[in-house]
């Protein structure tokens, strides 16, 4: 395998190595996949305003998440069924995260007391509650492929709950399974209920508006993850980086806000922090690198993003995360206003 020099290159390698059904499951988005492309493209419309002649001989990327110190604001998002990518699956990903001094978030889709108790006993420090899936988005690649879990895999966390089997279906086995298991009546009251059965902090994942940010705060969320489910749910929703600032402003510093979706470069990490994110999560880069090189691949992805982010900080004149400010970037809409104002002079 040729030397991999950036995170995106792992996707082509994964496409070669994985069965088509599995690759398409990881790679595809909903319907026209406009939001899937926009999650990436939106980053290119945010430009830097670097500061110069600053001593950047020492760069500190450490931060804290819910009281836990980590080496950098780059974390691993909840991504299901990683053993389809590599036999070691989530074990390899967790080991890579630990070696990099960062954290991995695990996703509980069915919010039931048994799963929460298992999470507590297993030593998890928080629960990420995914709230944007009352129904599964229309993922046409999965329909074409008649997606079903490979026979050697089960939904391990649901074993013993009579929920671990995904049957074949006329379209997508995953869509049929989810339709039978997800509670479409899930509401903000359930966020409050979850807090009554666990002392773990609740991160609400899937917030995209100021209105829902305020509701999350009212109902006791300890943190917010701005996410459009990797563009796999509602197509033609905004990219996460474009709505991040709206959510940050609505949170008013009461809880940390994280970004999930589209991050492939250290420059992306910097842009998200400049817009107010406390940290970012990566998903597809993890499963693609896992498919390509297992635990080693995931370690490389985290190291590449770390190195790129450190370089971006240095070239922008920032020595710590505190020094990354809104003034270090210019967004597309600001550039348009500046041009219009200049034209009027």
C-alpha positions in Angstrom: 0.0 0.0 0.0 1.4 3.4 -1.0 2.1 5.8 1.8 -1.0 7.5 3.1 -0.4 11.2 3.6 -3.9 12.5 4.5 -7.0 11.1 6.1 -9.1 11.2 2.9 -6.9 8.7 1.1 -8.1 5.9 3.4 -11.5 6.0 1.7 -10.2 4.7 -1.6 -8.3 2.0 0.1 -11.4 0.9 2.1 -13.4 0.8 -1.1 -11.0 -1.6 -2.6 -10.9 -3.9 0.5 -14.5 -4.0 1.6 -17.5 -5.8 0.1 -19.6 -3.3 -1.9 -22.6 -3.6 0.6 -20.4 -2.8 3.5 -18.5 0.1 1.9 -21.7 1.6 0.6 -23.2 1.4 4.1 -20.4 3.4 5.6 -19.9 5.8 2.7 -23.4 6.8 1.5 -25.8 9.5 2.6 -29.5 10.0 2.3 -31.3 10.4 -1.0 -29.5 12.8 -3.3 -26.5 13.0 -0.9 -26.4 16.8 -1.2 -25.8 17.2 2.5 -23.1 14.5 2.4 -21.1 16.6 -0.1 -22.0 19.9 1.7 -20.6 18.6 5.0 -17.2 18.7 3.3 -17.6 21.6 0.9 -18.8 24.1 3.5 -15.4 24.0 5.2 -13.7 25.3 2.0 -15.8 28.4 2.2 -14.2 29.4 5.5 -10.9 31.2 5.2 -8.1 32.0 7.6 -7.0 35.4 8.9 -3.6 34.4 10.3 -1.6 36.5 12.8 2.2 36.8 12.4 5.4 37.2 14.4 4.2 35.2 17.4 6.4 32.8 19.2 4.9 29.4 18.4 7.8 27.2 19.5 5.4 25.6 22.0 1.9 24.5 21.1 -0.5 23.2 23.7 -3.5 21.2 22.2 -4.8 19.7 25.5 -8.4 20.3 26.6 -11.0 18.8 29.0 -14.3 17.2 28.1 -16.8 16.9 30.9 -14.0 17.2 33.4 -11.6 14.6 31.7 -8.4 15.9 30.3 -7.5 14.7 26.7 -4.6 15.4 24.5 -6.4 17.2 21.7 -9.9 18.3 20.8 -10.3 15.5 18.2 -12.5 12.6 19.3 -14.1 9.5 17.8 -17.8 9.7 17.0 -20.3 6.9 17.6 -20.2 4.7 14.5 -22.2 1.4 14.4 -21.1 -2.1 13.3 -17.3 -1.5 13.0 -16.6 -5.2 12.9 -17.9 -5.1 9.3 -14.8 -3.0 8.6 -12.3 -5.1 10.6 -12.5 -8.2 12.8 -11.3 -6.2 15.8 -14.0 -3.5 15.3 -14.7 -1.2 18.2 -11.9 -2.8 20.3 -9.3 -1.6 17.8 -10.8 1.9 17.7 -10.9 2.2 21.4 -7.3 1.1 21.8 -6.3 3.6 19.1 -8.2 6.4 20.9 -6.6 5.5 24.2 -3.1 5.5 22.7 -3.7 8.9 21.3 -5.0 10.2 24.6 -8.4 11.0 23.3 -11.9 9.5 23.7 -14.4 7.5 21.8 -18.2 8.0 22.1 -20.5 5.0 22.1 -24.1 5.3 20.9 -27.2 3.9 22.6 -30.0 4.0 20.1 -32.6 2.3 22.2 -32.7 4.2 25.5 -33.6 1.4 28.0 -32.5 1.0 31.6 -30.6 -2.2 31.0 -28.3 -0.7 28.4 -27.7 2.3 30.6 -26.8 0.1 33.6 -24.4 -1.9 31.3 -22.7 1.3 30.2 -22.2 2.4 33.8 -20.8 -1.0 34.8 -18.5 -0.9 31.8 -17.0 2.4 33.0 -18.4 4.7 30.4 -18.3 8.4 31.5 -21.2 9.8 29.6 -24.1 8.9 27.3 -24.5 10.3 23.8 -28.2 10.3 23.1 -28.8 10.3 19.3 -32.0 12.3 18.8 -32.3 12.7 15.0 -33.6 9.2 14.2 -37.3 8.8 14.8 -37.2 7.0 11.5 -34.2 5.9 9.4 -33.3 8.2 6.5 -33.7 6.9 3.0 -30.3 5.5 2.1 -30.7 4.3 -1.4 -27.4 2.4 -1.6 -28.6 0.2 1.3 -31.9 -0.4 -0.6 -30.1 -1.3 -3.8 -27.7 -3.6 -1.9 -30.5 -5.2 0.3 -28.3 -4.3 3.2 -28.3 -6.9 6.0 -25.7 -7.6 8.8 -23.2 -10.2 7.7 -24.0 -13.6 9.1 -20.9 -13.7 11.3 -22.0 -10.5 13.2 -24.7 -9.7 15.7 -25.8 -6.5 17.4 -23.9 -7.5 20.5 -25.3 -4.9 22.8 -28.8 -6.1 22.2 -28.1 -9.8 22.9 -30.2 -11.0 25.7 -32.8 -8.3 24.9 -34.2 -10.2 22.0 -33.1 -7.4 19.7 -29.9 -8.7 18.2 -31.1 -10.2 14.9 -31.4 -8.3 11.6 -33.5 -10.2 9.0 -33.3 -9.9 5.3 -35.9 -7.6 3.7 -37.1 -6.5 0.3 -35.3 -3.2 0.6 -32.8 -2.5 3.4 -32.7 -4.9 6.3 -31.4 -2.1 8.5 -34.3 0.1 7.7 -36.8 -2.7 8.5 -35.0 -3.5 11.7 -34.9 0.1 12.9 -38.5 0.6 12.0 -39.4 -2.2 14.3 -37.2 -1.0 17.2 -37.1 2.8 17.4 -39.7 4.5 19.5 -41.1 7.3 17.4 -42.7 8.9 20.4 -39.2 9.8 21.9 -39.4 13.4 23.1 -37.7 15.9 25.5 -39.4 14.2 28.4 -37.3 11.1 27.7 -34.2 13.2 28.1 -35.4 14.1 31.6 -36.3 10.4 32.3 -32.9 9.3 31.3 -31.4 11.6 33.9 -33.5 9.9 36.6 -32.0 6.5 35.9 -28.3 7.5 35.6 -25.9 9.9 37.1 -23.9 10.0 33.8 -23.9 13.3 31.9 -26.1 13.2 28.8 -24.8 14.6 25.5 -27.6 15.3 23.1 -26.4 14.4 19.6 -28.3 15.7 16.5 -29.0 19.4 17.4 -29.0 21.7 14.4 -30.9 24.8 15.5 -30.9 27.5 18.2 -34.4 26.5 19.2 -33.4 22.9 20.0 -30.3 24.1 21.7 -32.4 26.1 24.2 -34.7 23.1 24.7 -31.7 20.9 25.4 -30.5 23.2 28.1 -34.0 23.4 29.6 -34.1 19.6 29.8 -30.7 19.1 31.5 -28.3 18.3 28.7 -24.7 18.3 29.8 -23.4 18.9 26.3 -24.6 19.3 22.7 -23.2 17.6 19.6 -24.1 19.4 16.4 -24.7 16.6 14.0 -26.7 15.7 10.9 -26.0 12.0 11.4 -23.3 12.1 8.8 -25.8 13.3 6.2 -27.6 9.9 6.5 -30.9 11.1 7.7 -32.5 14.3 6.2 -31.0 15.4 2.9 -30.8 19.1 2.2 -30.2 20.0 5.8 -27.3 22.4 6.3 -23.8 21.2 6.9 -22.9 21.1 10.5 -20.1 23.7 10.3 -22.6 26.2 8.8 -25.0 25.9 11.8 -22.3 25.5 14.5 -22.1 29.2 15.4 -25.9 29.5 15.7 -25.9 26.6 18.2 -22.9 28.0 20.1 -24.5 31.4 20.5 -27.8 29.8 21.8 -25.9 27.7 24.3 -24.4 30.9 25.8 -21.5 29.0 27.3 -23.7 27.0 29.6 -22.6 23.6 28.2 -19.9 22.6 25.7 -20.9 22.3 22.1 -19.1 19.8 19.8 -19.1 19.4 16.1 -19.7 16.1 14.2 -19.6 15.8 10.4 -17.2 16.5 7.5 -13.9 16.9 9.4 -11.0 15.5 7.3 -8.2 18.0 7.9 -6.5 19.7 10.8 -7.6 23.0 9.2 -11.3 21.8 9.7 -10.7 21.3 13.4 -9.3 24.8 13.7 -12.3 26.3 11.9 -14.7 24.5 14.1 -13.0 25.8 17.3 -12.8 29.3 15.9 -16.6 29.1 15.5 -17.0 28.1 19.1 -16.8 24.3 19.2 -15.2 22.7 22.3 -14.0 19.8 20.1 -14.9 17.8 17.1 -15.8 14.1 16.3 -14.7 12.0 13.3 -16.7 9.0 12.1 -16.1 7.8 8.5 -12.3 8.4 8.6 -12.2 6.0 11.5 -14.1 3.1 9.8 -12.2 3.6 6.5 -8.8 3.6 8.2 -9.9 0.6 10.3 -10.8 -1.3 7.1 -7.5 -0.4 5.6 -5.1 -1.1 8.4 -7.0 -2.0 11.6 -5.9 -0.3 14.8 -2.7 1.0 13.1 -4.9 2.8 10.6 -7.0 4.5 13.2 -3.9 5.6 15.1 -2.5 7.1 11.9 -5.7 9.0 11.3 -5.6 10.5 14.8 -1.9 11.3 14.4 -2.3 12.9 11.0 -5.2 15.1 12.2 -3.2 16.0 15.3 -0.1 17.0 13.3 -2.2 19.0 10.8 -4.1 20.8 13.6 -0.8 21.7 15.4 0.6 23.1 12.2 -2.6 25.1 11.5 -2.4 26.6 15.0 1.2 27.6 14.6 0.6 29.2 11.2 -2.3 31.1 12.6 -0.2 32.3 15.5 -2.1 30.3 18.2 -0.2 28.6 21.1 -3.2 27.2 22.9 -6.8 26.4 22.2 -7.8 29.6 24.2 -6.0 31.7 21.6 -8.1 30.4 18.7 -10.7 33.1 18.2 -13.5 34.1 15.8 -11.1 36.7 14.4 -8.9 34.0 12.9 -11.4 33.1 10.3 -13.6 34.8 7.7 -16.8 33.0 6.5 -18.4 33.2 3.1 -21.2 35.4 4.3 -18.8 37.9 5.9 -16.7 38.1 2.7 -19.9 38.8 0.7 -20.9 41.6 3.1 -17.3 43.1 2.9 -17.4 43.1 -0.9 -20.8 44.7 -1.0 -19.8 47.4 1.4 -16.6 48.1 -0.6 -18.6 48.3 -3.8 -20.8 51.0 -2.3 -17.9 53.2 -1.4 
